[in-house]
Amino acid sequence: MLAKIVAELGPWSWWVAGLVLLAAEMIVPGFFLVWIGLAALIVGALSLLFWESAFWVWELQAILFAVLAVASTFAGRRLTLRNAATDEPFLNQRSASLVGRTATLHEPIREGRGRIRLDDTLWQVMGPDLPVGTQVKVVSSNGRDLRVEPV
């Protein structure tokens, strides 16, 4: 079936496949079909050059497409991860973003546990026993628990 489609469309079959994959990238969540579509377009460009050659059989085209799709997907992933810098490094790690801030104890620390208010949230804190009103500094975070020390 694949051989028949490739034979009927000729070298344009890879161009059609590549454009369909690039269009599907707009519909499907993620960012991977663009690399597979790029591989199809490369095979399409090579097909325009070698279509009449005896060695350019559909099996070779399919293997080349598979190799290029895998290679371009890995290269694209590496490229996008390298440029994935953000101005909000603690966006989904709110407690980690609190390290270094100071606050006043809202509830005393007894038996190693207490609470502080930072912004509009009460946070569980761990640290040495201290009375209400003591200024403390957040030195580390472990999930939702913050470790504090007196300032």
DAKAZI-V538506 format. One record per pair of residues at least 6 apart in sequence whose ideal C-beta (glycine too) atoms are under 6 Angstrom apart, sorted by the first residue. I is the first residue (numbers start at 0). GAP is how many residues later the second one is. Records with the same first field share a line. If there is no record, write none. Layout:
I->GAP, GAP
This chain:
2->55
5->7, 52
10->36, 37, 40
13->26, 29, 30, 33
14->29
16->23
17->19, 22, 23, 26
20->12, 15, 16, 19
21->15
23->9
24->8, 9
34->37, 38, 41
35->33
37->34
38->26, 29, 30, 33
41->26
42->18, 21, 22
49->6
89->6, 7
94->46, 49
95->45
97->20, 40
98->39, 42
100->37
101->33, 35, 49
102->13, 15
103->29, 31
104->9, 11, 27, 29
105->9, 10, 11
106->7, 8
107->6, 23, 24
108->18, 20, 21
109->19
111->14
113->11
114->7
115->7, 9
122->23
123->21
124->21, 23
125->19, 21
126->21
133->16
134->16
135->12, 14
136->12, 14
137->8, 10
138->8, 10
139->7
